[in-house]
Amino acid sequence: MNLKKFLEKCPFLYHLTSKNNTNHILKDWKLYSANYFFQLTSDQEILKFQRNRRPQHLHLLINDSTIDIRDQRPISMVALKKCLTNNWTGEDFLYYLNDRVFFWSNLKRLAIHYKRYQCEKPTLLRFSTSELFELNNNPLFTNINTGATRCNPYLGGKPHMRGENTFQNSIDYNLPIHKVAEVTFLNECILPNTFWIGSKPDGKWKFITNKRTQ
């Protein structure tokens, strides 16, 4: 995939998070994967969700701050096990997801995701794609919503196949740009000095500046 053309087609990337996480994000000016936070706790009841589906949001106490990690309700383990490659188990794939920070490639996809959680009044973040890519090496791309196993009528009623090659770099990703559903980074993502915060996909966006760099 031509990365320059991707930047032209997708000038912004979007992230949805719990409102409770906003202060932590603005403090560190980073986004972290679920596994990053799991490694900071010794609570075995929490740690089991590194490789098990989260039926509801998790609330982790990290250094006197509460971090919310989103549920995985849209994933059916029965359906997931039918669409895995590379001899992976469902637990392998969940761990693979937990290693990543996720962004939606456009407003339409963000809006679909937002609709599921709008009653919770989540925080929405909008970033310049080019600035994210300058700060974080090796963005990875996929054409599927990896957090859901909805059956696809074009695939005979089966979910999209997925496994160790679900996320690909720009060189290996060979589908059209408009097919990109998610952009991910491993472990953590450094945020640009400026970005936008909103409460609705079609609402107003507040411009945020990292005052520590001024």
C-alpha positions as YAML, in Angstrom:
chain: A
units: angstrom
residues:
- id: 1
  name: MET
  ca: [0.00, 0.00, 0.00]
- id: 2
  name: ASN
  ca: [1.22, 3.46, -0.86]
- id: 3
  name: LEU
  ca: [1.58, 5.17, 2.51]
- id: 4
  name: LYS
  ca: [1.48, 8.65, 1.00]
- id: 5
  name: LYS
  ca: [-1.88, 7.91, -0.60]
- id: 6
  name: PHE
  ca: [-3.17, 6.48, 2.67]
- id: 7
  name: LEU
  ca: [-2.32, 9.76, 4.40]
- id: 8
  name: GLU
  ca: [-4.26, 11.62, 1.72]
- id: 9
  name: LYS
  ca: [-7.31, 9.35, 1.99]
- id: 10
  name: CYS
  ca: [-7.24, 9.04, 5.77]
- id: 11
  name: PRO
  ca: [-5.86, 12.31, 7.18]
- id: 12
  name: PHE
  ca: [-7.23, 11.53, 10.65]
- id: 13
  name: LEU
  ca: [-7.32, 8.44, 12.86]
- id: 14
  name: TYR
  ca: [-9.82, 7.98, 15.70]
- id: 15
  name: HIS
  ca: [-9.75, 6.31, 19.10]
- id: 16
  name: LEU
  ca: [-12.59, 5.68, 21.57]
- id: 17
  name: THR
  ca: [-11.87, 5.36, 25.28]
- id: 18
  name: SER
  ca: [-13.58, 5.59, 28.64]
- id: 19
  name: LYS
  ca: [-14.03, 9.13, 29.94]
- id: 20
  name: ASN
  ca: [-12.31, 7.88, 33.09]
- id: 21
  name: ASN
  ca: [-9.08, 7.34, 31.12]
- id: 22
  name: THR
  ca: [-8.80, 10.90, 29.84]
- id: 23
  name: ASN
  ca: [-6.69, 12.29, 32.68]
- id: 24
  name: HIS
  ca: [-4.22, 9.41, 32.45]
- id: 25
  name: ILE
  ca: [-3.88, 9.92, 28.70]
- id: 26
  name: LEU
  ca: [-3.24, 13.64, 29.12]
- id: 27
  name: LYS
  ca: [-0.75, 12.97, 31.91]
- id: 28
  name: ASP
  ca: [1.40, 10.51, 29.93]
- id: 29
  name: TRP
  ca: [0.51, 11.83, 26.46]
- id: 30
  name: LYS
  ca: [0.44, 8.20, 25.32]
- id: 31
  name: LEU
  ca: [-2.02, 5.41, 24.66]
- id: 32
  name: TYR
  ca: [-1.19, 1.94, 25.93]
- id: 33
  name: SER
  ca: [-2.28, -1.57, 25.04]
- id: 34
  name: ALA
  ca: [-4.35, -3.69, 27.42]
- id: 35
  name: ASN
  ca: [-1.37, -5.98, 28.01]
- id: 36
  name: TYR
  ca: [0.73, -3.00, 29.08]
- id: 37
  name: PHE
  ca: [-1.66, -2.39, 31.96]
- id: 38
  name: PHE
  ca: [-2.08, -6.09, 32.72]
- id: 39
  name: GLN
  ca: [1.67, -6.26, 33.33]
- id: 40
  name: LEU
  ca: [1.32, -3.62, 36.05]
- id: 41
  name: THR
  ca: [-1.05, -5.66, 38.20]
- id: 42
  name: SER
  ca: [-0.65, -8.84, 40.21]
- id: 43
  name: ASP
  ca: [-4.39, -9.43, 40.49]
- id: 44
  name: GLN
  ca: [-4.88, -12.95, 39.09]
- id: 45
  name: GLU
  ca: [-8.57, -12.33, 38.43]
- id: 46
  name: ILE
  ca: [-7.54, -9.50, 36.13]
- id: 47
  name: LEU
  ca: [-4.56, -11.27, 34.56]
- id: 48
  name: LYS
  ca: [-6.71, -14.11, 33.29]
- id: 49
  name: PHE
  ca: [-8.17, -11.67, 30.78]
- id: 50
  name: GLN
  ca: [-4.89, -11.50, 28.92]
- id: 51
  name: ARG
  ca: [-6.07, -14.67, 27.19]
- id: 52
  name: ASN
  ca: [-9.78, -14.73, 27.93]
- id: 53
  name: ARG
  ca: [-12.67, -12.72, 26.52]
- id: 54
  name: ARG
  ca: [-13.74, -9.73, 28.58]
- id: 55
  name: PRO
  ca: [-17.56, -9.89, 28.96]
- id: 56
  name: GLN
  ca: [-17.58, -6.43, 30.54]
- id: 57
  name: HIS
  ca: [-15.26, -3.50, 31.10]
- id: 58
  name: LEU
  ca: [-12.39, -4.00, 33.54]
- id: 59
  name: HIS
  ca: [-11.36, -1.42, 36.12]
- id: 60
  name: LEU
  ca: [-7.69, -1.63, 37.09]
- id: 61
  name: LEU
  ca: [-6.13, 0.30, 39.96]
- id: 62
  name: ILE
  ca: [-2.68, 1.38, 38.74]
- id: 63
  name: ASN
  ca: [-0.60, 3.73, 40.91]
- id: 64
  name: ASP
  ca: [-3.69, 5.20, 42.57]
- id: 65
  name: SER
  ca: [-5.37, 5.74, 39.19]
- id: 66
  name: THR
  ca: [-8.26, 3.69, 37.84]
- id: 67
  name: ILE
  ca: [-7.81, 2.53, 34.24]
- id: 68
  name: ASP
  ca: [-10.81, 1.23, 32.32]
- id: 69
  name: ILE
  ca: [-10.23, -1.50, 29.73]
- id: 70
  name: ARG
  ca: [-13.03, -2.08, 27.27]
- id: 71
  name: ASP
  ca: [-15.13, -5.21, 27.08]
- id: 72
  name: GLN
  ca: [-14.95, -7.71, 24.21]
- id: 73
  name: ARG
  ca: [-18.66, -8.49, 24.02]
- id: 74
  name: PRO
  ca: [-18.79, -8.36, 20.20]
- id: 75
  name: ILE
  ca: [-16.44, -11.36, 20.08]
- id: 76
  name: SER
  ca: [-18.07, -14.78, 20.15]
- id: 77
  name: MET
  ca: [-15.53, -17.41, 21.17]
- id: 78
  name: VAL
  ca: [-17.51, -20.06, 19.30]
- id: 79
  name: ALA
  ca: [-17.39, -18.02, 16.10]
- id: 80
  name: LEU
  ca: [-13.78, -16.95, 16.68]
- id: 81
  name: LYS
  ca: [-12.52, -20.53, 16.85]
- id: 82
  name: LYS
  ca: [-14.04, -21.19, 13.43]
- id: 83
  name: CYS
  ca: [-12.16, -18.40, 11.68]
- id: 84
  name: LEU
  ca: [-8.60, -18.72, 13.00]
- id: 85
  name: THR
  ca: [-5.53, -19.55, 10.93]
- id: 86
  name: ASN
  ca: [-2.00, -20.70, 11.82]
- id: 87
  name: ASN
  ca: [-3.36, -23.30, 14.28]
- id: 88
  name: TRP
  ca: [-4.14, -20.51, 16.70]
- id: 89
  name: THR
  ca: [-6.58, -20.85, 19.57]
- id: 90
  name: GLY
  ca: [-9.10, -18.20, 20.51]
- id: 91
  name: GLU
  ca: [-6.94, -17.41, 23.52]
- id: 92
  name: ASP
  ca: [-3.92, -16.85, 21.26]
- id: 93
  name: PHE
  ca: [-5.84, -14.31, 19.22]
- id: 94
  name: LEU
  ca: [-7.15, -12.44, 22.26]
- id: 95
  name: TYR
  ca: [-3.60, -12.08, 23.58]
- id: 96
  name: TYR
  ca: [-2.56, -10.85, 20.13]
- id: 97
  name: LEU
  ca: [-5.25, -8.16, 20.28]
- id: 98
  name: ASN
  ca: [-4.32, -7.13, 23.81]
- id: 99
  name: ASP
  ca: [-0.81, -6.26, 22.62]
- id: 100
  name: ARG
  ca: [-2.11, -3.39, 20.49]
- id: 101
  name: VAL
  ca: [-3.35, 0.18, 20.51]
- id: 102
  name: PHE
  ca: [-6.25, 0.58, 18.06]
- id: 103
  name: PHE
  ca: [-7.46, 3.38, 15.82]
- id: 104
  name: TRP
  ca: [-10.37, 3.60, 13.41]
- id: 105
  name: SER
  ca: [-9.48, 4.72, 9.90]
- id: 106
  name: ASN
  ca: [-12.42, 7.08, 9.38]
- id: 107
  name: LEU
  ca: [-15.43, 8.73, 11.01]
- id: 108
  name: LYS
  ca: [-17.89, 6.21, 9.61]
- id: 109
  name: ARG
  ca: [-16.19, 3.31, 11.37]
- id: 110
  name: LEU
  ca: [-15.82, 5.34, 14.56]
- id: 111
  name: ALA
  ca: [-19.55, 6.13, 14.49]
- id: 112
  name: ILE
  ca: [-20.46, 2.44, 14.22]
- id: 113
  name: HIS
  ca: [-18.26, 1.64, 17.22]
- id: 114
  name: TYR
  ca: [-19.54, 4.66, 19.14]
- id: 115
  name: LYS
  ca: [-23.15, 3.59, 18.69]
- id: 116
  name: ARG
  ca: [-22.55, 0.53, 20.87]
- id: 117
  name: TYR
  ca: [-21.20, 2.60, 23.76]
- id: 118
  name: GLN
  ca: [-22.89, 5.98, 23.38]
- id: 119
  name: CYS
  ca: [-24.96, 5.52, 26.56]
- id: 120
  name: GLU
  ca: [-21.65, 5.48, 28.48]
- id: 121
  name: LYS
  ca: [-20.66, 8.87, 27.03]
- id: 122
  name: PRO
  ca: [-17.13, 7.79, 26.06]
- id: 123
  name: THR
  ca: [-14.31, 10.12, 25.08]
- id: 124
  name: LEU
  ca: [-13.37, 10.29, 21.40]
- id: 125
  name: LEU
  ca: [-9.89, 11.26, 20.23]
- id: 126
  name: ARG
  ca: [-8.92, 12.48, 16.76]
- id: 127
  name: PHE
  ca: [-5.32, 12.57, 15.58]
- id: 128
  name: SER
  ca: [-3.41, 13.70, 12.53]
- id: 129
  name: THR
  ca: [-2.44, 10.46, 10.80]
- id: 130
  name: SER
  ca: [0.84, 11.86, 9.50]
- id: 131
  name: GLU
  ca: [1.86, 13.09, 12.96]
- id: 132
  name: LEU
  ca: [1.07, 9.73, 14.55]
- id: 133
  name: PHE
  ca: [3.15, 7.96, 11.92]
- id: 134
  name: GLU
  ca: [6.08, 10.34, 12.45]
- id: 135
  name: LEU
  ca: [6.14, 9.57, 16.16]
- id: 136
  name: ASN
  ca: [5.44, 5.83, 16.06]
- id: 137
  name: ASN
  ca: [7.25, 3.31, 13.90]
- id: 138
  name: ASN
  ca: [5.60, 0.55, 11.93]
- id: 139
  name: PRO
  ca: [1.86, 1.21, 11.87]
- id: 140
  name: LEU
  ca: [-0.02, -1.99, 11.05]
- id: 141
  name: PHE
  ca: [-3.19, -2.24, 9.01]
- id: 142
  name: THR
  ca: [-6.14, -4.61, 8.73]
- id: 143
  name: ASN
  ca: [-9.30, -4.70, 6.66]
- id: 144
  name: ILE
  ca: [-11.49, -6.21, 9.40]
- id: 145
  name: ASN
  ca: [-12.99, -5.19, 12.70]
- id: 146
  name: THR
  ca: [-10.84, -7.47, 14.83]
- id: 147
  name: GLY
  ca: [-12.93, -6.87, 17.94]
- id: 148
  name: ALA
  ca: [-16.03, -8.52, 16.49]
- id: 149
  name: THR
  ca: [-16.88, -11.87, 14.94]
- id: 150
  name: ARG
  ca: [-20.01, -10.89, 13.05]
- id: 151
  name: CYS
  ca: [-20.83, -13.39, 10.31]
- id: 152
  name: ASN
  ca: [-20.31, -12.10, 6.78]
- id: 153
  name: PRO
  ca: [-22.88, -13.07, 4.10]
- id: 154
  name: TYR
  ca: [-20.17, -12.70, 1.44]
- id: 155
  name: LEU
  ca: [-18.14, -15.39, 3.20]
- id: 156
  name: GLY
  ca: [-20.92, -17.95, 3.40]
- id: 157
  name: GLY
  ca: [-22.12, -16.70, 6.77]
- id: 158
  name: LYS
  ca: [-18.68, -17.02, 8.39]
- id: 159
  name: PRO
  ca: [-16.60, -14.29, 10.06]
- id: 160
  name: HIS
  ca: [-13.47, -13.00, 8.35]
- id: 161
  name: MET
  ca: [-10.48, -15.28, 8.82]
- id: 162
  name: ARG
  ca: [-7.83, -13.98, 11.20]
- id: 163
  name: GLY
  ca: [-4.51, -15.01, 12.73]
- id: 164
  name: GLU
  ca: [-0.88, -13.95, 12.95]
- id: 165
  name: ASN
  ca: [-1.07, -12.07, 9.63]
- id: 166
  name: THR
  ca: [-4.21, -10.10, 10.44]
- id: 167
  name: PHE
  ca: [-2.18, -6.90, 10.92]
- id: 168
  name: GLN
  ca: [0.26, -6.04, 8.15]
- id: 169
  name: ASN
  ca: [2.68, -3.22, 7.48]
- id: 170
  name: SER
  ca: [2.15, -0.89, 4.55]
- id: 171
  name: ILE
  ca: [4.44, -2.94, 2.30]
- id: 172
  name: ASP
  ca: [2.57, -6.22, 2.84]
- id: 173
  name: TYR
  ca: [-0.95, -4.79, 2.96]
- id: 174
  name: ASN
  ca: [-2.16, -5.20, -0.63]
- id: 175
  name: LEU
  ca: [-5.87, -4.35, -0.42]
- id: 176
  name: PRO
  ca: [-7.38, -1.01, -1.51]
- id: 177
  name: ILE
  ca: [-6.94, 1.86, 0.93]
- id: 178
  name: HIS
  ca: [-10.68, 2.21, 1.48]
- id: 179
  name: LYS
  ca: [-10.69, -1.35, 2.86]
- id: 180
  name: VAL
  ca: [-8.52, -0.40, 5.85]
- id: 181
  name: ALA
  ca: [-10.65, -0.74, 8.97]
- id: 182
  name: GLU
  ca: [-8.12, -0.46, 11.78]
- id: 183
  name: VAL
  ca: [-4.63, 0.93, 12.25]
- id: 184
  name: THR
  ca: [-2.67, -0.41, 15.21]
- id: 185
  name: PHE
  ca: [0.61, 0.02, 17.04]
- id: 186
  name: LEU
  ca: [2.31, -2.50, 19.29]
- id: 187
  name: ASN
  ca: [2.30, -1.89, 23.03]
- id: 188
  name: GLU
  ca: [2.04, 1.90, 23.12]
- id: 189
  name: CYS
  ca: [1.49, 4.96, 20.99]
- id: 190
  name: ILE
  ca: [3.13, 8.35, 21.52]
- id: 191
  name: LEU
  ca: [0.64, 11.14, 20.89]
- id: 192
  name: PRO
  ca: [1.28, 14.30, 18.86]
- id: 193
  name: ASN
  ca: [1.61, 17.57, 20.76]
- id: 194
  name: THR
  ca: [-1.80, 18.59, 19.47]
- id: 195
  name: PHE
  ca: [-4.96, 16.59, 18.84]
- id: 196
  name: TRP
  ca: [-8.72, 16.83, 19.30]
- id: 197
  name: ILE
  ca: [-11.14, 15.50, 21.93]
- id: 198
  name: GLY
  ca: [-14.86, 15.04, 21.31]
- id: 199
  name: SER
  ca: [-17.92, 13.38, 22.77]
- id: 200
  name: LYS
  ca: [-19.76, 12.47, 19.56]
- id: 201
  name: PRO
  ca: [-18.50, 11.55, 16.08]
- id: 202
  name: ASP
  ca: [-20.65, 14.27, 14.53]
- id: 203
  name: GLY
  ca: [-20.18, 16.75, 17.37]
- id: 204
  name: LYS
  ca: [-17.67, 19.48, 18.11]
- id: 205
  name: TRP
  ca: [-14.00, 18.66, 18.55]
- id: 206
  name: LYS
  ca: [-11.91, 20.49, 21.16]
- id: 207
  name: PHE
  ca: [-8.32, 21.26, 20.18]
- id: 208
  name: ILE
  ca: [-5.84, 20.04, 22.82]
- id: 209
  name: THR
  ca: [-2.21, 21.15, 23.17]
- id: 210
  name: ASN
  ca: [0.55, 19.55, 25.23]
- id: 211
  name: LYS
  ca: [1.50, 22.53, 27.40]
- id: 212
  name: ARG
  ca: [4.60, 20.77, 28.69]
- id: 213
  name: THR
  ca: [6.26, 21.26, 25.29]
- id: 214
  name: GLN
  ca: [5.65, 24.99, 25.19]
...
